[in-house]
């Protein structure tokens, strides 16, 4: 039953009061934000207390892979809560072990053991710890265009501007440029050239930083928040070869790209490469209960057979988090989620986004795979000047703010970063919903076109 307008207004007013007076929101100047109270969600849609409905084209924070209130995931949590709500990680537990086995069965190569965490940042923290323990070397290399989490080491791994306010950090980290063909730091003219030059650059960084000091290289398989940058042909196998050559652990950060987002169980499966460690979170259970982890190779796992692993978490492998994880695997298999994602990505998203390049002078480039795409907006196609400057704020950010407002006015809640719209809807979105959302963004891009010079 829908509440009366007066009751809905009272509830919303109470939520806003409590939020504004008692909740500190992340990555925000508190006086500059006005968080929307959300009443509910179902599938690919959520709605507010005023009855406004939005297609969730960011899957919240690219974690809601199976959508809002998926009945199988909700039922799994309810059933587990009635059976055993929690148990500490030193005990063996049925759903924890079952989920670890399911993950290991889908992971590539000899990655057969899982250490569970509460999210992606902790996963990357522990992946780095494992790399350092395995190699005896402390330095980690990470890309400038990256985000690996907000905890201590993960924040220092991060390349994007969120790191700046958290410096200096204690972690031994050096950054390098990854491939980005549209804005190539290597002045490349083809994807193949970009791949080769990016690998040459990475090897130079390894040599100059000292291969004998480098324990790991961490790379988002498909860079997420910082651009949805799909690696060019040969790049990730080239990284694997460099790691083998110099005795470095290859860590694949799949927190955002894993569990079906690109149409594969793990995004690395689409690039013919096997890392030593995979960090994951988000889509493993659609974020219904916080969960992440690290999948490790047999060789790395073996060093902890006789020597204690120097890390742990009270809620590692929490049953209420693992239960919807197990349910996620069942839904993926039963409903053909991976095939659905690949079909929608290639048959619907790609041709529509390609048409925007022809139709909208503000669209500089579109890129992605599966249901993981970026639309890069510019003021000038020839110079590729971004629609807004890097880290734009205030009036400088107005063009993107107006595009976002136009999307929301048309019933789509978009995910954006800098000068890009990211298209990352739930993997269960229907073709009709997807086309409706894309049509709304198409209309909103007329606002961006108005800023073209």
C-alpha positions as CSV (number, residue, x, y, z in Angstrom):
1,X,0.0,0.0,0.0
2,X,1.3,3.5,-0.9
3,X,1.4,6.0,1.9
4,X,-0.7,9.1,1.6
5,X,1.2,12.3,0.5
6,X,1.1,13.8,4.0
7,X,2.5,10.6,5.6
8,X,5.2,10.3,2.9
9,X,6.2,13.9,3.4
10,X,6.4,13.4,7.2
11,X,8.6,10.3,6.7
12,X,10.8,12.0,4.2
13,X,11.2,15.0,6.5
14,X,12.2,12.8,9.4
15,X,14.8,11.0,7.2
16,X,16.3,14.2,5.9
17,X,16.5,15.6,9.5
18,X,18.3,12.5,10.9
19,X,20.6,12.3,7.8
20,X,21.6,16.0,7.9
21,X,22.1,16.1,11.6
22,X,23.7,12.7,12.3
23,X,25.2,11.1,9.2
24,X,28.6,12.0,7.7
25,X,28.7,11.2,4.0
26,X,31.8,10.0,2.2
27,X,33.7,12.1,-0.3
28,X,31.5,15.2,0.3
29,X,31.5,18.6,1.9
30,X,28.5,18.1,4.1
31,X,27.0,21.6,3.6
32,X,27.1,21.2,-0.2
33,X,25.0,18.0,-0.5
34,X,21.3,17.1,-0.2
35,X,21.0,13.3,-0.2
36,X,17.8,12.0,-1.8
37,X,15.7,9.8,0.6
38,X,15.0,6.6,-1.2
39,X,11.8,4.7,-0.4
40,X,12.4,1.4,-2.2
41,X,13.7,-0.4,-5.2
42,X,13.0,-3.4,-7.4
43,X,15.1,-4.8,-10.2
44,X,16.6,-2.0,-12.2
45,X,14.5,0.8,-10.7
46,X,14.4,2.7,-7.4
47,X,12.0,5.4,-6.3
48,X,11.8,8.3,-3.8
49,X,9.0,9.3,-1.4
50,X,7.5,11.6,-3.9
51,X,6.8,8.8,-6.4
52,X,9.7,9.7,-8.7
53,X,11.1,6.5,-10.3
54,X,14.6,6.2,-11.7
55,X,16.3,3.6,-13.8
56,X,19.5,2.8,-11.8
57,X,22.1,3.2,-14.6
58,X,25.0,3.1,-12.1
59,X,23.9,-0.1,-10.2
60,X,24.3,2.2,-7.2
61,X,28.1,2.0,-7.0
62,X,28.4,-0.6,-9.7
63,X,27.7,-3.3,-7.2
64,X,24.0,-4.1,-7.6
65,X,24.6,-6.6,-10.4
66,X,21.4,-8.6,-9.7
67,X,19.3,-5.5,-9.1
68,X,17.3,-4.2,-6.2
69,X,15.5,-6.7,-3.9
70,X,16.3,-9.8,-6.0
71,X,14.0,-12.5,-4.4
72,X,16.6,-15.2,-4.4
73,X,19.2,-13.1,-2.6
74,X,16.6,-11.8,-0.1
75,X,15.4,-15.3,0.6
76,X,19.0,-16.5,1.1
77,X,19.7,-13.9,3.7
78,X,16.4,-14.6,5.5
79,X,17.0,-18.3,5.5
80,X,20.5,-17.9,6.8
81,X,19.5,-15.4,9.5
82,X,17.0,-18.0,10.8
83,X,19.6,-20.8,10.7
84,X,22.9,-19.2,12.0
85,X,23.2,-15.4,11.9
86,X,26.9,-15.3,12.5
87,X,30.0,-17.3,13.4
88,X,33.5,-16.2,13.8
89,X,36.0,-17.0,11.0
90,X,38.1,-19.6,13.0
91,X,35.2,-22.1,12.6
92,X,34.3,-23.9,9.5
93,X,30.9,-22.8,8.1
94,X,28.8,-24.4,5.3
95,X,27.9,-21.3,3.3
96,X,31.4,-19.8,3.6
97,X,33.0,-22.9,2.4
98,X,30.4,-23.4,-0.4
99,X,30.9,-19.9,-1.7
100,X,34.7,-20.2,-1.6
101,X,34.4,-23.5,-3.6
102,X,32.1,-21.8,-6.2
103,X,34.4,-18.9,-6.6
104,X,37.5,-21.1,-7.0
105,X,35.7,-23.2,-9.6
106,X,35.2,-20.1,-11.8
107,X,38.6,-18.5,-11.1
108,X,41.2,-19.0,-13.8
109,X,44.3,-21.2,-13.6
110,X,45.3,-22.5,-10.2
111,X,43.6,-19.8,-8.1
112,X,41.9,-22.1,-5.7
113,X,41.8,-20.6,-2.3
114,X,39.8,-17.6,-1.0
115,X,40.4,-15.2,1.9
116,X,37.2,-13.3,2.6
117,X,37.0,-9.6,3.6
118,X,34.2,-7.1,4.1
119,X,34.7,-5.2,0.9
120,X,37.0,-4.2,-2.0
121,X,39.4,-1.9,-0.1
122,X,40.1,-4.7,2.5
123,X,40.5,-7.1,-0.4
124,X,43.2,-5.0,-1.9
125,X,44.9,-4.4,1.4
126,X,45.2,-8.2,1.9
127,X,46.2,-8.9,-1.7
128,X,49.1,-6.5,-1.2
129,X,50.0,-8.2,2.1
130,X,50.0,-11.5,0.4
131,X,52.2,-10.3,-2.5
132,X,54.7,-8.8,0.0
133,X,54.8,-12.0,2.1
134,X,55.3,-14.2,-1.0
135,X,58.0,-12.1,-2.6
136,X,59.7,-10.6,0.4
137,X,59.6,-7.3,-1.5
138,X,57.5,-4.3,-0.3
139,X,57.0,-1.9,-3.2
140,X,53.8,-2.0,-5.2
141,X,53.2,-0.5,-8.6
142,X,49.7,0.9,-9.5
143,X,48.3,3.0,-12.3
144,X,47.6,6.7,-12.0
145,X,44.1,6.3,-13.4
146,X,42.8,3.9,-10.7
147,X,40.8,3.5,-7.6
148,X,41.6,0.7,-5.1
149,X,39.8,1.8,-2.0
150,X,39.8,4.2,0.9
151,X,41.7,2.3,3.6
152,X,45.4,3.1,4.3
153,X,47.3,1.1,1.7
154,X,44.4,0.9,-0.8
155,X,44.3,4.7,-0.7
156,X,48.0,5.0,-1.5
157,X,47.6,2.5,-4.4
158,X,44.8,4.7,-5.8
159,X,45.9,7.0,-8.5
160,X,42.9,9.4,-8.7
161,X,42.6,12.7,-6.9
162,X,41.0,11.1,-3.8
163,X,44.5,10.1,-2.8
164,X,45.8,13.7,-2.5
165,X,44.1,14.7,0.7
166,X,45.3,11.4,2.3
167,X,49.0,12.0,1.7
168,X,51.6,11.4,2.8
169,X,51.0,7.7,3.3
170,X,53.3,5.0,4.7
171,X,52.7,2.5,1.9
172,X,55.6,1.9,-0.5
173,X,53.8,2.6,-3.7
174,X,54.9,4.0,-7.1
175,X,52.5,4.9,-9.9
176,X,52.7,4.5,-13.7
177,X,50.6,5.3,-16.8
178,X,48.3,2.7,-18.1
179,X,47.0,2.6,-21.7
180,X,44.3,5.2,-22.6
181,X,44.2,5.3,-26.4
182,X,41.8,8.3,-26.6
183,X,44.1,10.5,-24.5
184,X,47.3,8.6,-25.0
185,X,50.2,9.6,-22.7
186,X,52.4,7.9,-25.2
187,X,51.2,9.7,-28.4
188,X,50.1,6.5,-29.9
189,X,48.0,6.3,-33.1
190,X,46.6,2.7,-32.8
191,X,45.5,0.4,-30.0
192,X,48.4,-1.9,-30.8
193,X,50.9,0.9,-30.6
194,X,49.4,2.1,-27.3
195,X,49.7,-1.4,-25.9
196,X,53.4,-1.7,-26.9
197,X,54.3,1.7,-25.6
198,X,52.5,1.3,-22.4
199,X,54.4,-1.9,-21.8
200,X,57.7,-0.2,-22.6
201,X,56.8,2.5,-20.1
202,X,55.9,0.0,-17.4
203,X,59.1,-1.9,-17.9
204,X,61.1,1.3,-17.6
205,X,59.3,2.1,-14.3
206,X,60.1,-1.4,-13.0
207,X,63.8,-1.0,-13.9
208,X,64.1,2.5,-12.5
209,X,62.1,1.7,-9.3
210,X,64.2,-1.4,-8.8
211,X,62.8,-4.8,-9.7
212,X,64.4,-6.2,-6.6
213,X,62.2,-3.9,-4.5
214,X,58.8,-4.5,-6.2
215,X,56.5,-7.2,-4.8
216,X,53.4,-6.6,-6.8
217,X,51.7,-4.8,-9.7
218,X,48.0,-4.1,-9.1
219,X,45.8,-3.3,-12.1
220,X,42.0,-2.9,-12.5
221,X,41.4,-5.4,-15.3
222,X,39.1,-2.8,-16.8
223,X,39.7,0.6,-15.1
224,X,36.4,1.5,-13.5
225,X,35.6,4.9,-12.0
226,X,38.5,6.5,-13.7
227,X,37.2,5.9,-17.2
228,X,36.1,2.4,-18.0
229,X,39.3,1.9,-19.9
230,X,39.4,-1.4,-21.7
231,X,43.0,-2.6,-22.1
232,X,44.2,-2.8,-25.7
233,X,45.2,-6.1,-27.3
234,X,48.2,-7.7,-25.7
235,X,48.5,-5.3,-22.8
236,X,47.5,-7.6,-19.9
237,X,49.4,-10.6,-21.3
238,X,52.4,-8.2,-21.6
239,X,52.0,-7.3,-17.9
240,X,51.9,-11.0,-17.0
241,X,55.1,-11.5,-18.9
242,X,56.8,-8.6,-17.2
243,X,55.7,-9.9,-13.8
244,X,57.2,-13.3,-14.7
245,X,60.4,-11.8,-15.9
246,X,61.1,-9.7,-12.8
247,X,59.5,-12.0,-10.1
248,X,56.6,-9.7,-9.4
249,X,53.1,-10.8,-8.2
250,X,50.3,-9.7,-10.6
251,X,47.2,-8.6,-8.7
252,X,44.0,-8.2,-10.7
253,X,41.6,-5.8,-9.0
254,X,38.2,-7.1,-10.1
255,X,36.2,-5.4,-7.4
256,X,34.1,-3.5,-10.0
257,X,34.7,-5.5,-13.2
258,X,34.2,-9.0,-11.8
259,X,31.1,-11.2,-11.5
260,X,29.5,-10.6,-14.9
261,X,30.0,-6.9,-15.4
262,X,31.9,-7.5,-18.7
263,X,30.0,-10.6,-19.6
264,X,32.6,-12.9,-18.0
265,X,32.8,-14.4,-14.5
266,X,36.0,-12.5,-14.2
267,X,37.1,-9.8,-16.6
268,X,40.5,-11.3,-17.0
269,X,38.8,-14.2,-18.8
270,X,38.3,-11.9,-21.7
271,X,41.9,-11.0,-22.1
272,X,43.7,-14.4,-22.1
273,X,45.6,-13.8,-18.9
274,X,45.9,-15.5,-15.5
275,X,47.0,-13.3,-12.5
276,X,48.4,-14.5,-9.2
277,X,45.8,-12.8,-7.1
278,X,42.3,-11.5,-7.8
279,X,40.6,-9.1,-5.5
280,X,36.8,-9.0,-5.6
281,X,33.7,-7.5,-3.9
282,X,30.6,-5.7,-5.1
283,X,29.0,-8.2,-7.6
284,X,29.8,-11.3,-5.6
285,X,26.5,-10.8,-3.8
286,X,25.3,-7.5,-5.2
287,X,26.3,-5.7,-2.0
288,X,23.3,-6.9,-0.1
289,X,25.6,-7.6,2.8
290,X,29.2,-6.3,2.8
291,X,31.6,-8.9,1.3
292,X,34.8,-9.0,-0.6
293,X,37.9,-11.2,-0.8
294,X,41.1,-12.3,-2.5
295,X,41.5,-15.4,-4.6
296,X,45.0,-16.7,-4.5
297,X,47.1,-19.1,-6.6
298,X,48.2,-22.4,-5.1
299,X,51.8,-21.2,-5.0
300,X,50.8,-18.2,-2.8
301,X,48.4,-20.1,-0.7
302,X,51.1,-22.7,0.0
303,X,53.4,-20.3,1.9
304,X,50.7,-20.1,4.6
305,X,50.5,-23.8,5.1
306,X,53.2,-23.8,7.8
307,X,53.5,-20.1,8.5
308,X,50.5,-18.2,9.9
309,X,48.9,-15.7,7.6
310,X,49.5,-12.3,9.3
311,X,46.0,-10.9,8.9
312,X,42.4,-11.4,9.9
313,X,38.9,-9.8,10.2
314,X,36.2,-10.4,12.7
315,X,33.6,-10.7,10.0
316,X,35.6,-12.6,7.4
317,X,33.2,-14.8,5.5
318,X,30.2,-13.7,7.4
319,X,27.3,-16.2,6.9
320,X,24.8,-13.5,6.1
321,X,27.1,-12.2,3.4
322,X,28.1,-15.5,2.0
323,X,24.5,-16.8,1.7
324,X,23.5,-14.3,-1.0
325,X,26.8,-15.0,-2.6
326,X,25.9,-18.7,-3.0
327,X,22.5,-17.6,-4.3
328,X,24.2,-15.3,-6.8
329,X,26.0,-18.2,-8.5
330,X,22.7,-20.1,-8.8
331,X,20.9,-17.2,-10.3
332,X,23.7,-16.6,-12.8
333,X,23.6,-20.2,-14.0
334,X,19.8,-20.6,-14.0
335,X,19.0,-17.3,-15.7
336,X,22.0,-17.2,-18.1
337,X,23.2,-13.8,-16.8
338,X,26.5,-13.9,-18.6
339,X,24.9,-14.6,-22.0
340,X,22.3,-11.9,-21.3
341,X,25.1,-9.3,-20.5
342,X,27.1,-10.2,-23.6
343,X,24.0,-10.0,-25.8
344,X,22.8,-6.6,-24.5
345,X,26.3,-5.2,-24.7
346,X,26.9,-6.2,-28.3
347,X,23.4,-6.0,-29.8
348,X,21.9,-3.0,-27.9
349,X,24.5,-0.8,-26.1
350,X,27.3,-0.8,-28.6
351,X,25.3,0.2,-31.7
352,X,23.3,2.8,-29.8
353,X,26.4,4.4,-28.3
354,X,28.2,4.3,-31.7
355,X,25.3,6.2,-33.1
356,X,25.8,8.9,-30.5
357,X,29.3,9.6,-31.8
358,X,27.7,10.5,-35.2
359,X,24.7,12.3,-33.7
360,X,26.1,14.4,-30.8
361,X,29.1,16.7,-31.3
362,X,29.8,16.5,-27.6
363,X,30.5,12.8,-27.7
364,X,34.2,12.3,-28.2
365,X,34.4,8.5,-27.7
366,X,32.4,5.6,-26.4
367,X,34.1,2.4,-25.0
368,X,33.3,-0.6,-23.0
369,X,32.1,-4.2,-23.1
370,X,29.2,-6.1,-21.5
371,X,27.3,-3.7,-19.4
372,X,30.3,-1.6,-18.5
373,X,30.6,1.5,-20.7
374,X,31.8,5.1,-20.8
375,X,30.7,8.0,-22.9
376,X,33.4,10.7,-23.0
377,X,32.1,14.2,-23.4
378,X,34.1,17.0,-25.0
379,X,33.7,20.7,-26.0
380,X,35.8,20.2,-29.2
381,X,36.3,16.9,-31.0
382,X,39.4,18.0,-32.8
383,X,41.2,19.1,-29.6
384,X,39.4,16.5,-27.4
385,X,39.0,19.2,-24.7
386,X,36.9,17.6,-21.9
387,X,33.4,19.0,-21.3
388,X,34.6,19.9,-17.8
389,X,38.2,20.2,-16.5
390,X,39.9,17.4,-14.5
391,X,38.5,17.6,-10.9
392,X,36.1,20.4,-11.9
393,X,34.1,22.0,-9.0
394,X,31.7,24.9,-8.7
395,X,30.8,26.7,-11.9
396,X,33.5,24.8,-13.8
397,X,31.5,21.6,-13.2
398,X,28.2,23.1,-14.3
399,X,28.0,21.5,-17.8
400,X,28.1,18.0,-16.4
401,X,25.8,19.0,-13.6
402,X,23.2,20.1,-16.2
403,X,23.6,16.9,-18.2
404,X,23.1,14.8,-15.0
405,X,20.0,16.9,-14.1
406,X,18.6,16.3,-17.6
407,X,19.1,12.5,-17.2
408,X,17.3,12.5,-13.8
409,X,14.4,14.6,-15.2
410,X,13.9,11.9,-17.7
411,X,13.9,9.1,-15.1
412,X,17.5,7.9,-15.3
413,X,19.9,8.1,-12.4
414,X,23.3,8.1,-14.1
415,X,26.8,7.4,-12.9
416,X,29.3,10.1,-13.9
417,X,32.9,11.0,-13.2
418,X,34.7,14.1,-14.5
419,X,33.6,14.5,-18.1
420,X,32.1,11.0,-18.6
421,X,28.8,9.3,-18.3
422,X,29.2,5.7,-17.2
423,X,26.6,3.2,-18.3
424,X,26.5,0.4,-15.8
425,X,23.0,-0.8,-15.1
426,X,22.1,-4.0,-13.2
427,X,22.9,-7.1,-15.2
428,X,19.3,-8.2,-14.9
429,X,18.0,-5.1,-16.8
430,X,15.5,-6.0,-19.5
431,X,16.1,-4.9,-23.1
432,X,13.1,-2.6,-22.9
433,X,14.4,-0.9,-19.7
434,X,17.9,-0.6,-21.3
435,X,16.6,1.0,-24.5
436,X,14.3,3.4,-22.4
437,X,17.3,4.5,-20.3
438,X,19.6,5.0,-23.3
439,X,16.9,7.0,-25.1
440,X,16.7,9.3,-22.1
441,X,20.4,9.8,-22.0
442,X,20.4,10.4,-25.8
443,X,17.9,13.3,-25.2
444,X,20.0,14.6,-22.3
445,X,23.1,14.8,-24.4
446,X,21.5,17.7,-26.3
447,X,22.4,19.7,-23.1
448,X,26.1,18.7,-23.6
449,X,25.9,19.6,-27.3
450,X,25.1,23.1,-26.2
451,X,28.5,23.5,-24.7
452,X,30.4,22.5,-27.8
453,X,32.7,25.1,-29.3
